Amino acid sequence: MAGAGAGGISGAVLDAVDRRLLDLLQRDFPLNARPFAAIGERIALSEEEVLARVRRLKGAEEGRLIRQISAIFDTTALGYKSTLVAMQVPQDEVDRTAAAISRHPGVSHNYQRNHAWNLWFTLAVPPDEDLEASVQALVDEAGGHPYRLFPALRVFKIGVHLAMEGAGDISPIDSPQGGRPTPAAIPNARDRAFIRELQEDIEIVPQPFARVAERLAVSQDEVIAWLQQAKAAGWLRRFAAVLSQRQAGYVANGMIVWRVPEDSIEKVAAVAAALPQVSHCYQRPSYPDWPYSLFMLIHAKSREDCRAIADNISQATGVSDYVILFSTKEYKKERVKYFVSTQEVMTSKSHGLYSEAQRYMPGGVNSPVRAFSAVGGEPLFIARGEGPYIYDVDGRRYIDYVLSWGPLILGHAHPQVVSALKEAAERGISYGAPTALETELAKRVVEAVPSVEMVRFVNSGTEATMSALRLARAYTGRSKVIKFEGCYHGHADFLLVRAGSGLTTLGLPDSAGVPQGTAQDTLVAPYNDLEAVDRLFGENRAQIAAVIVEPVAGNMGVIPPEPGFLAGLRAVTKAEGTLLVFDEVITGFRVAYGGAQALYGVTPDLTCLGKVIGGGLPVGAYGGRSEIMAMVAPLGPVYQAGTLSGNPLCMTAGIETLKVLAQPGAYERLEESSARLADGLRTAAEAARVPIFQTRVGSMFCTFFSTERVVDYASAKRSDTDRYARFFRAMLASGVYLAPSQFEAGFLSLAHSEQDIERTVQAAEAAFAGLGG
């Protein structure tokens, strides 16, 4: 494999310090107040340099080489009961069955292997649950296929260390004496709370255990003391980093099963456990139709390497009756979530918070689509975000493709943005007076967006569009406006006419409370239909002030403009003395640095912006030619004001976000990742014979469950929303967070790695298979 010779890493460039750091993180993560400083002392690095390197090694540019840094608990010592399960599933039902199996929170690994027993998964259940009953219930739910239980009878080796400094072989961390595992004292309620928190990925900050302590409402010293006690009690095997084996070049997953006489098991196991390439070695039950009792797992660089290792063991022991079961598809691979039972999932913290929220807020939410009305179930309540992930209040992690509905193009909690915000907040959070920050962000917008010579900042996209159209009416002396079906331009009264987005999601034709006369000057045409626009101009000569359009529709799903549509709008508005207004609240700095107008080469008169230019904080803006913007107060008669407009925190987040986006290669990386995801989703749907129409422009995408091309509001509404809802729920169960509506856009960030996209496509394969053709 390319790159494997230099430390065994595929696609990553590591120096000697990186390799030493990775070895230390896997073996001996310090349990003290400043662990990264302690690691730095051992390799002559500052704390800041260690943190920077770890963030890079967990980041997208290195392919997320470090998967997680957390406590690694001993399943049996915690009182959990676990087993490996094999199933015989008809080939055309494997994906559907695997998807059902993977939804169980106790399933950590789920693979298809090349054998008649073709689906293999591990299940662990808490001390108060019956293991065999849980397996039976899960198998019944998944289709009732034949299965066998393979609990560990003796453990000879468990745990791996991907040696970065040497030859790159796998070597053991935990190698217990062979014997039947016995549980330690069962954790009490307080212990369980600690376990829930510490099994999650720590934050890469100077004092990560202080963050854990905050969530547990204890001191940092108490967290560290608990970890040390847990290690002494046998609950904690180690606190360490887990690396991505595929990123390290170990792409062949082979489970070797041996038919060994009882009196020879220890001999063969000893030979196998001594090999650095063998990561796990167990004695498990045999059956009349399954004579193999010794199981070992090998992660190698190729299938040929796996076969060579098996041959070496056979020659050394004289045992030749074995079979290698290679992994052909990975459905789920994650750490066991301890003390999160199926019942707890159904009565989660999110459920309790949602019930409480409905007492105090309409529908329990502050924006309608968040209520999951279109996809069923209840909304997740989110505790935090990091990079491409969000974590709900129950500790579950999801790959996030909503990204706060588009603004987080750098991912959650980008260090550069967060650092700048902290400094800005310390100087004061609002002044109600001009700052240099407003000018700096305005300058960046003007330099980037072709149509903008002057810009006014506001607090939301709704403010931006209503203000821009007020300005257009004043500039032209006309009152009528053309908008397009399914395009949502905020919730101003005169724009809530066939407005897509949440209105389509909820099945509302328009909004109650909007007076009939308010919208009488709003004309509507189908998106991508120039002939309809021409007819409206013919019927309303010299009366139309503006045509407002999303250059890429993002509120009825993602619908690109047909060739010539935007250019046609530019031509007709110029001929008619009408202003063309691009609503780039979503597309601005999202599909290209200069927005959709730069991507398509069509320059409007006015542009509305939001989302990305605030870096995740509330912001909006409108801008255009200087002679038009000169009509805005205090220069002109068009009044618009806002107490928090140009807020220093919003300006800071926007400036730092645009700084990162302006770096060479940023949009090329977004384009590559987005194309890989869209192509993967399309291929997965085709394989499952599920009809979809996949759209994408830059890092915006949408999967329409439709048998036809989707080009406008009418064709979007003919999509199968029930099927989308089922797809959404299956993806959510697999740890992928999509927009909870068929009619919303999905988004990628610079934080999404190739591995994240691969996991998403694998989840989609199972989800599509569950939908049927």
N, C-alpha and C positions, 0 to 999 in steps of 0.2 A: 504494500500500500504506500502511495506517495507520502513522503514526509515521516513515515514510521521509523525510519532509521535515526532520526534526530529526536530521540526521546520518546518515540512511539506515538507522536501526536500528528493527527491528520488535519491539515488545513490551518494549523496554528504555528506561529513562530515563537518559540520559547528559548530564553537564554538559560544559562546555568543557574541563575538565581531563581527564576521561575520554577525550574525543576526541583530545586532544593526546597522551595516554599511549598510546592504541592506535596512533596513527601512528608514534610512536617505537619501540614494540615490534615493529612489522612491518618497520621499515627498519634499525634500528641498535641491536641489543641489545648492551650493552657486554660485552666479553670481559675481565672483570677479577674480582677476588675478591668484590666487593660490587656486582654489576651494578644491583640495584634502587636502591641508594644513589646510584649514578652517574646513573641516570635521574632520580631525585628532584632532584638538583642542577640539572638542565637545565630543570625545570619548577617549581622552588621548592616541593618537597614533601619531607617527611622520608621516610626509608627505610621507616618503619612505615606511613606513609600510602600509599606506592606499593604495598607488599605487600598492604595491606588492599584497595585498589582492584583490583589484579590478581586477588586471590582472589575478589572479588565478580564481576568480569567473566568469570571461569572458572566461576562457580557457577550453581546452578539458578535463582536469582531473576532473573538476566539472560539466562536461556536458554542458558547456556554460550557466550557470544559469542566468547571466546578458546578455540579448539579445542586448541591445543598451542603450547608454546614449546620449540623444540629446534633442533638443527642441521639445515640443509637442504642435502643433498649433491647433487652433480651426478652423475647416473646414469652417463653416458658416461665422465666423468673417473675414476670408480672402476673402470672396466673392464667395467662391466655392459653387456649387450646387451639392448636393449628394442625393443618394437614395439607398435603399435596393431593390434588384430585385429578384423575384422568377421566375423560369422557370419549365415547364413540359417537360422533355426530355425522350425519350425512353431509357430504361436501357442500351441497347447495344451501345448507342451513347453518354452517359454521359461523359465518359473520353475525347472523341474527342471534344465535345462541351466545356467542362471545360477548355481544353488546349487553345482553341481559345479565350475564355473569358479572361483567365489569361494573355494573351499577352498585353492587353490594360494597359497602364501605370497608368490609373486612377482607376483600379480595385485593391483594397487592400485586401479584404477577399473573398474567393471563396470556398464554402463547398458543399458537397453532404449531404442531410439530408433524414431521413427515412419518406418520405411523398410523395404523388402524385406530389406535387410541390417539386421536388427533388434537384434542383440546385439553390443555393442562393448565391448571390454575392453583394458586395457594389461597387458603382461607384461614383466617384467625378470628376467633370470637372471644368476647370477654369472659371472665370467670363465671358469671351468672347465666351464661347461655350454653345450651347443649350443642356440642359441635356436630354430631351426626345428624341431629334434627335440623340444624341450620343448613347443612349440606343438602339434605333431602329436600328441604323447602326451596332452596336455591335451584337445584336441578329440576324440580317440578315446574318452577316458574319459567325456567329456560327451555322447557320442551320435553322433559322427562326421558332424556337419552340415557343409555347404559353408562355406568360410572364405577370407578374403583377408588377407595380411600387408601392413601399412602402416608400415614403419619410417621414421624421420625421415631424409630426404636432406639437407635444409637447415633450420636453425632460425633464424627471423627474430625471434621474441619468445617469452619464457617467464617466468612468474612474475607475480604480481599483488600489488597493494597496494590495499586498500579504504580510500580516502581518507576519513577521519572528520571532518576539519576543513573541507573545502571542500564541493563539491556532492555528494560521495558517490560519484563515479565511480571505476571501476577504473583504475588507472594502473600502468605497468610498474615492475618492480624490476630484472629482468635482461633486457636486450635485446641478445643477441649478434649479431655480424655474420653475415649469411647464409652458410652453409657447412656442409659435412659435419662433424659433431662428431668429434673425435679424442680417444682416451683419454690420460690422463696415466699416470705410473708406477703400476703396480698396488700397492695397499696390502699390506703384509706382515702377519704374524699379529698383531703388536702394534697396528698401525694398525686392523686389523679389530676388535679388542677395543674400541678407543676409539670406532669408528664405531657398533658395536652399542649402546654405552651412550649416546652423545650423540645418537642419532637418536630417543631416547625423550623424552617430555615431562619437563621438569625440575620439581623440587619448588619451590614458591613459598616459599622461605625466604631469609634474608639472604645465605647463601653456598651457592647451589645447586651450584656446581662442586666444593665440598668433599664434597658427598654423592656426586657422580659419582666423585671421586677415591677415596673409601672403597671403593666397589664395584670399582674397578680396582686397588686396592692401590698407588696412587701418590700423589704430593703434588698439592695443588690447583694449584700453579704449573705442574706438568707438564701438567695437563689444559689450562690456559689457553694454555700455549706450543704444545701440539699443535694446538689450534684455530687459532691464528694461522698455524702452518706449513701446516695443511690448506687454509686460505684462500689462502695464497700459491701452493700447489701446484695450485689449481683444483679440489680435491676438494670444498671447502666453498663453496657459493654464498653463503650467509649464515647467521647464527644469528638467528632471529626468531620472532615469533608468527605463527601462522596463524589467521585468523578464520573463523567460520562464515558462509559467503556467504548462506545462507538467513536466518540471524538478522539479517544486515545488509540484508535486503530484496531480495537478488538471487536470485529464485526460478526464473527461466527460464534453463535451460541449453541453449544452441543451438550445435550444431557446423555451421558453414557450409563447404561444400565447393564449390570453384570449378573449372570447366573453363577453363584458361588456357593459351595458347600458351607454349612454353618461353621464348621471348624476352621475354615480358611478365610472367613470374612475379615478378621482383624489383620491378617497378613496382607491381603490385597488392599485393604483400606490404608494400611501404613505406607505401602508403596505409593499409592495415589496421593495421599495427603502430603507426602514429602515433595511432590512436584509443585513448583511455583505456579504452573498454569492451572492447576485444579483449585477452584475457589470454594467448593462445597462438597462434602462427602458424608453420606448418611446410609445407615441400614434402615430399610423400610420393609413392610410386609410383602410376601409373595402370595400368588393365587394359582389355582390350577391352570387358568388361562394366561397367567403372567408369572413366569418362573424366576423373574429377576428380583434380587433382594438388596443389591448394593447400587446406590445412585451417586453419581458425581457430576458436577457441573464444570464445564470448561468454557472460558471465553478466550478464543484464539483469533488470530488475524486472518485465518482462512479455514475452510472445511478440511483442506488437506492437512493443515497443522493439527486439527482435532483428531483426524484419523491416525496421524503419526504418533500422537500422545497415547491414544488407545492401544496402538500396536506395541509401544514401549512398555506399557503396564502389563499387557498380555505376555510379552516375552519375559518380563521380570518375574511374573507370578505363575506362569504356566496355565492361567485361566484364559480360555479362548472364546467362551460363549458370552458374547456381549452384543449390544445393539446401540448405535448412536442415533439419537433423536434430535435432529437439527430444528431449530426454530425457523419457521417459514413466514410467520407473521406475529408481530407483537401488538396485542390489544391493550395491555395495561402493564405498566411497570412503575411502581411507586412504593414508598415506605408504608408499612402498616400504620394506620391511624388508631392509636390505642385509646380505648375507652370512648369510642364513638360508635355506638351500636346502631342497628337499623332503626330501632324505636327512637333513639335520640335524634336521628336525622329527621324523622317525621315530627318530632316535637323540638325543633331546633331553636336556637336563640333568635334566628331570623323570624321564625313563626311568632315568637313572643313579642318581638319588637314591632312586627307588622300589626299584630292585634292591638297593641298599645297605640301605635301611630294612627290607626283608623279612628280612634277616639278624638284626636286633636287636629287632624288634617283631612281634607276631602279625599277619600279613597286611600288615606294613609301615605300619600306621596305628594311631591311638589311639582310633578310633571306627569301627565297622564300615561304615557307609554311605559313608564317605570313600573306600573302596577301589574304587568304580566297579563293583562286582560286578553291579549291576542294569542297568547301561547299556553294559557292555563297555569294553574299552580299559584304560588305566592312569590313575591319578589325576594331576592337575596338582599340582606343588609350587609354592606361592605365595611370592613374594619380598616383596611389599608391597601395601598398599591405599591408595587415595586417593579420597575422595568416593564415587561410585557404582562405582568401578573396582577390580579387583584385577589384579596383574601377576604372571605366573608367572616362574619362574627363567630362562626363555628370553627374557624381555622382552616377551612378548605380553600385550596388554591385553584385559580382558573387562569387559563391563557385568555387575555382580554382583547377582543376585537371591537369593543364599543369605544373604549378610550375616552370616556366622558363625552361621547357623541362627537368625537373628532379632534378636539383641541390637542390631545396629548401625543403629538407626532414624535416626540422624543421618548415616549414611555412615561410611566408613573414615577414621580419623585426623582426626576433627573438631578444628579448631584450638583451640576452647574446652576440650574434654576433654583434649587432649594437653598444652596449656599447664598446666592444673590438675594433671595427673598428674606432670609434671616437677617442679613445686613441691612436691607431696606427697612424691615419692620422695626429694627432697633432705632432707626432714625425717625420713626413716626409712621403711622399707617395711612394718614390722610391729612391734607392741609387746606383744601379748597382754594388753592392758589397755584400759579404756574410753577412748573419744575423743569429742569433741564432734561429729565427723563422723557417728558412728553415730546420734546423737540427731537431727541435722539430716535425714538421709535417712529415718529412722523417721517423723519429723514429716511429711515430704512424702508418704510412703506413706499414713499415717493420714488426712491431709487429703484425699487423692485417692480412695482405695478405700473404697466405702461400708461394707463388712463389717468393716473393720479398725479396731479401737480400740487394740490393742497388737500389736507385731510382734517376731519374733525372727529375726535374720539368721543364715544358715548359708552353706555354700560351694557348693551346687549344687541343682538342681531335685530330684534324687533325695533328698538330705537333707531338703529341704522337705516333700516328700510323705510320706516314711516317718515323719518327726517329727510332722506334722499328724495322721496316722492313729493313731499311738501315743497322741497327746493325746486324740483322739476316743474311743478305746477306754477310756482312763482316765476321761474325763469321764462317759461313759454307763454304764460298767461292763459293756459288751458286747464281743463279740469279732469278730463278722462284719462284712465290708465288701462293698459292691456296687461293682463297676467295670463298664466297658462295653467290649465287643469293639472292638479296634483303638485304644483310647486307651492311650497310653504315659505312665506316671507315674514313670519312672525305673527303675533296675535292682535295686530291693529285691526280695528273693526272692518275697515274697507278692504282688507286683504284676506279676510276669512271667507273666501268664496272658492269652493272646490279646491281646497288648500292642501290636500294630501296629508302626509305625516301622521300625527296623532289622530286627526279627524278621520282619516281613512282607517287607521288601526281600530278605532272605536266604533266605526260605522256611522259617524255623524255627518249629515249632509253639509251643514255649515254650523255656526255657533248660535245658540240661543242668546238673546240679549243684544243682538246687533240690529239696530233699526233698519227698516227696509230702505229708507232714503240714504243711509250711510254708504251703501254699496252700489247705488244706482249708477255711479260713474266708473265702476270697475267692470271692464269688458274681459271676457274669458275666451281663450282659444286653446285647442289641443296642442300639447307640446309636440315639437317636430313637424308642425303643419303650417308651412308658409302661406299656402292658399287661404287658409282661414284667417290669417293675419291680414292678408291683402283685402279680404272681404270686409273685415272690421274697419280698416282705414277707408275703404270706399263708402261705407255707411256712416262714417263719422269724420268727414273732411274737416281739417283744421281745428279739431276738437281734442285730439289725443296729445297729452303732455308727455307721456312716457310709456315705454314698453319695459317691463321688469321681467327678468328671466333668470333662473338658475342655469348658467352655461352648461353645467352637468347637473341634471336633476338628481337630488339626493334625498328627497322627502317622499318619494313614491317608490322607494328602492333606488338603486343607482341606474340612471338611464342616460347614456351619452347622447350628445347632439348628433343627428344624422348629418352626413356630409352636406355642406352648403347652408345648413339651417341658421347658424349664427351669422355667417356672412350675409345671408338674405335679410336677416333682421337689421343688420347694420345698414344695408343699402336702402331698405324701405323707410327706416326712421330718418336717415339723412335726407332722403328725398322729400319727406313729409314735414321736416322741421320739428321732429319729435326727438326727445332724448332717449337714448338706449341705456338702461340701467342693468348692470350685472350684479345679481345677488351672489357674491362670492364668500358669504359667511362660512360656508363649508369648504368650498374649493380653494379659497385664497390661501396661498402658501401650502396647500395640501397636495394638489395635483402637479404643481410646479412652483418654483420660487416666486414667479410673477403671477401665479394664479392661472385659471383656465384661459384668460385672455392672452397670456403669453404662450400657453400651450397651443391654442388654436389660431393665434395670429389675428384676432378680431378685437379692436379697441372700442369699448363703450364710452359714453359721455360721463357716467357716474358709476362708481363701484361701491358696494357695501361689503364690509369685512367683519370678522369676528373670530371666535374659536381659537385658531392657531396663533393669532397675533396677541393673545392674552396668555398663552402658555398654560391654559387650564384655569385661569382666573376670569371673572366676569368682565367682558369687554365687547365693544362693537366700534365700528368706524364707518364713515362714508367720506368719499373724496372724489375728485374729478378735476376738470380743467379749471384754471385759476379764475377765469371770468365768471364761471358758474358759482364756484365756492365763495367768491367775493360778495355774493348776495346774503351769506349767512351772517347773523349778528355776531359781533358788534359792527362788522363792516357794512352789512346790508340789512334789509327789512325782514328777512326770514328768521324768526325767533326759534331758538332751540338752546336749552341749557340743561345742566345736570350737576347735582351736588358732588357726586363722586366721579364724574367724567375725568379721565386722565389720572386716575388714582395711582399713586407711586408704586404700589405693589403690582398692580396689573401691568403697568408700563415696564417694570423691571422684569417680570416673567416673560413678557413679549420680547423684549430686547434680547434676553439670554437665549430664548428659543430661536429667534432669527439668526443670532450669531452662529449657533450650531448648524442650522439649515443652510447657511451661506458657505459652509466649508465644502471644498471640492469632494465630489463623490457621494454626497448625502442623498440626493434624489436618485442617483443611479442605483444605490443600494436599496432604496425603497422600491424602485421599479422592479428590480430583480426578485426581491422577496415577495412582492405582491403578485408578480407573474407566476412564481412557483406555487403560491397558495391557490390562485384561481385555476391554474392548470390542474393542480392536484384534486381540487374539488370536482372539476368537470370530469376528470378521468374516473374518479371514484363513483360518481353518479352513473356514468356510462357503464361501468363494470356491473353495477347493481341494476341496470336497466330502469333507472329512475329518471324521468324526463325533467330536465332543468334548463334554464337559460341563464348562463353565467355572464355577468357584466363586470367591467372593471375600467376605471380611468385612474392611472397612477396608483396611489395607495388607498383608493376607495373601491369597494367591491360589493356585489350583491348576488345572491343565489335565488333566482325566481323559480318556483316550482310551477313550471309552465311548459306547455307543448308548443308554444309559438314564440316568435321574437317579441320582446317587450320594448316598445318604442314610445309609449305615451301612457297617460293615466288609465285609459280604457283597457289597454292590453295588460297593464300591471294589475288591475283589479280582477282580471280573469285568472290570476295565479291561484294555485291550490293552497289557501292559507292554513287549512287543517293539516295538510302534509308538512308545511313549514313548521307548524307548532310541534308536531311529533319529532321532526328533525332537531328543532331547538332543544327540546327536553332531553333527547338522546345525547346531544353534544354537551349539554350542561352536566349530565351525569358522568360524562367522560372528562370533565374538567376544562371544557371550552365554553367561554362566555360570548355568545353572539347577541345581536340586537334582538330584543323580545318582540319583534314585529317583522312580518314579511316586507313592510314598506319603509324600512329604515336602512341606512347604509352601514356597511362594515368598514373598519379602518385598520391599517397596519401602522406600526411605529418603527423607528430605527432600533428599538430595543428587542424586537422579535428576531429570534435566531432561526437558523436553518432547522435546528432540532425542534423548536416550538412549532414551526410549520409542518415538519414531518409528523409530529404527534397529532397535530390538528387534522391532517389528511388521514392518518390512521383511524382517528376517532370518526371521521366522516365516512370512511369505508364501512365501518360497522354500523353507523347510524343509517346510511343509505340502504345497507343490506336489510336492516330491520324494517324499512318502509315497504320493501317489496317492489317488483317491477310493474 
